[in-house]
Amino acid sequence: MARFWRPPQVPVQVHYARNDELVDVDQVRALEAAALAADVSVEVYVYDRVSHLFEDSDSADHDPGAAQLMMERVLHFLGRLDDERKIG
């Protein structure tokens, strides 16, 4: 039987503010469900008490604590991808 190359599955990480009027939570849930159904790693982080631009230091909505937490999560996520690339 012939073996076909299959690209590695790309993990997904999503960050959004709970009360962000620009985020369709149903779409986030659908993305999460589709990723899980495809056996793709997915992480969804929801931030309370912040607004859409909480990470933007030039925005009035900037929240340093939430922005730092998000950055730590993103860097950890990217570090894991880099580690997997080195192993694979």
C-alpha positions in Angstrom: 0.0 0.0 0.0 1.4 3.4 -0.9 2.0 5.9 1.8 1.0 9.5 1.2 2.7 12.5 2.8 0.4 14.3 5.2 1.4 17.7 6.5 1.7 18.1 10.2 -1.4 19.5 11.9 -1.0 23.1 13.0 -2.2 23.8 16.5 -4.5 26.7 17.2 -4.5 29.3 19.9 -7.3 31.9 20.3 -7.4 34.9 22.6 -10.3 37.2 23.1 -12.0 39.5 25.6 -15.2 38.0 27.1 -17.3 41.1 26.3 -15.7 41.9 23.0 -18.5 42.9 20.7 -16.3 42.1 17.7 -15.9 38.5 18.6 -18.6 36.0 17.5 -18.3 33.4 20.3 -20.3 30.9 18.3 -17.6 31.1 15.6 -14.9 30.6 18.2 -16.7 27.5 19.5 -17.2 26.2 16.0 -13.4 26.6 15.3 -12.6 24.8 18.5 -15.0 22.0 17.7 -13.6 21.6 14.2 -10.0 21.6 15.4 -10.8 18.9 18.0 -12.7 16.9 15.4 -9.6 17.0 13.2 -7.4 16.0 16.2 -5.7 19.3 16.2 -4.6 20.9 19.4 -6.6 24.0 20.3 -6.3 26.4 23.2 -8.9 29.1 23.8 -8.2 31.9 26.3 -11.0 34.3 27.4 -10.0 37.4 29.3 -12.5 39.0 31.7 -12.8 42.7 32.5 -11.0 43.8 29.4 -11.9 45.2 26.0 -11.0 44.3 22.4 -7.7 46.2 22.3 -6.5 45.1 25.7 -3.1 44.1 24.4 -2.5 47.4 22.5 -0.3 49.7 24.7 -1.4 52.7 22.6 -5.1 52.0 23.3 -7.2 53.4 26.1 -8.4 49.8 26.6 -4.9 48.6 27.3 -4.7 46.2 30.3 -1.1 45.5 31.2 -1.8 42.4 33.3 -4.0 40.7 30.7 -1.6 41.7 27.9 1.3 40.2 29.8 -0.6 37.0 30.5 -1.5 36.8 26.8 2.1 37.4 25.7 3.3 34.7 28.1 0.8 32.2 26.7 1.7 33.1 23.1 5.4 32.7 23.6 4.9 29.4 25.4 2.8 28.2 22.5 5.3 29.3 19.9 8.1 27.7 22.0 6.3 24.4 22.0 5.9 24.6 18.2 9.6 25.3 17.8 10.5 22.3 20.1 8.2 20.0 18.1 9.8 21.2 14.9 13.3 20.4 16.2 12.2 17.0 17.3 10.3 16.1 14.2 
